[in-house]
Amino acid sequence: METADERLFKQEEADLLLDVMVNRRDVRGNRFTDQLIEDDKIRQILLAAVNAPSVGFSQPWEFVLIKSKEIKQQIKDSFNQENEKASHLFDDEKQKEYNRLKLEGIFEAPLNIAIFYSQNENPVLGQNSMPEVGLYSVVCAIQNMWLMARALNIGMGWVSIIDPEKVKQILKAPEKNKLVGYFCLGYTNGFLKQPELEMLKWESRKVTTEMIFTDTY
C-alpha cells in the first residue's frame, strides 16, 4: 500500500529556501578562490542534481567532473574562439562593455562540470508530445545543483560561450549525448548583492507583475 510522505516543512524553512534562491549568483572567474571543494560537498551538489524532477522518471542527465589543466585549456581555447565571435554581435559602445566583462572562470575555479542530456533510446512516459522536456529535465538538475552550491557557500558560473560539439569531442562524450551546460564551481571571495549584469546595467530587472497572466494572455 502506498503511504504519504509525512515530511512537512515549516514556514521558516520555506523562507530559507527562498533566501537561497534570491541570493543565488552566476559567479565569474574574478571571484573564485583557489580553495578546493571538499569531496563531501561535491557529493551533496550532485545528490541535489540527481534528485531533480525528470519526465517519466527518465533521469537523463550525465555529469563529467573536470579538474585536469590540460582539458581545461582545451575548453578555454574553445571559449576564446567563440568569445571573439560573440563580441562582434554588439555595437561599438556595447562591444567595449562586453570586452570588459569576465565571462568565465575555467582556470580560476578548481572544479568544472559538464552536464549532458543522454537521450533514452526507448519511449519515455510523457515525452512523446514534447520531446524537448528531456532537455528541460536536465535543466532542472542544473538548478538543483546551483541552489545546493549556493547553500554551501560555493560559487557556480555558467559558461555558455563555447562550441558544444568541440566540448563533446574533448570530453569523448557519446555521439547521442547533448551538452546542456558547462559550469565552473569553487569557493569565492564574496557573493554580489545583485546579479552582476544588473549591477553593470547590462540588463534591467523585469517587473514581475508584467510577466504573470491569468487564464490567457
Secondary structure, DSSP 4 states (H G I P E B T S, - for coil): ----------HHHHHHHHHHHHT--B--GGGB-SPPPPHHHHHHHHHHHHTS--GGG---EEEEEE--HHHHHHHHHHHHHHHHHHHTTS-HHHHHHHHHS----TTTSSEEEEEEEE--SS--TT-SS-TTHHHHHHHHHHHHHHHHHHHTT-EEEE--SS-HHHHHHHTT--TTEEEEEEEEEE-BS---SS-HHHHTTSS-PPPGGGG--SS--
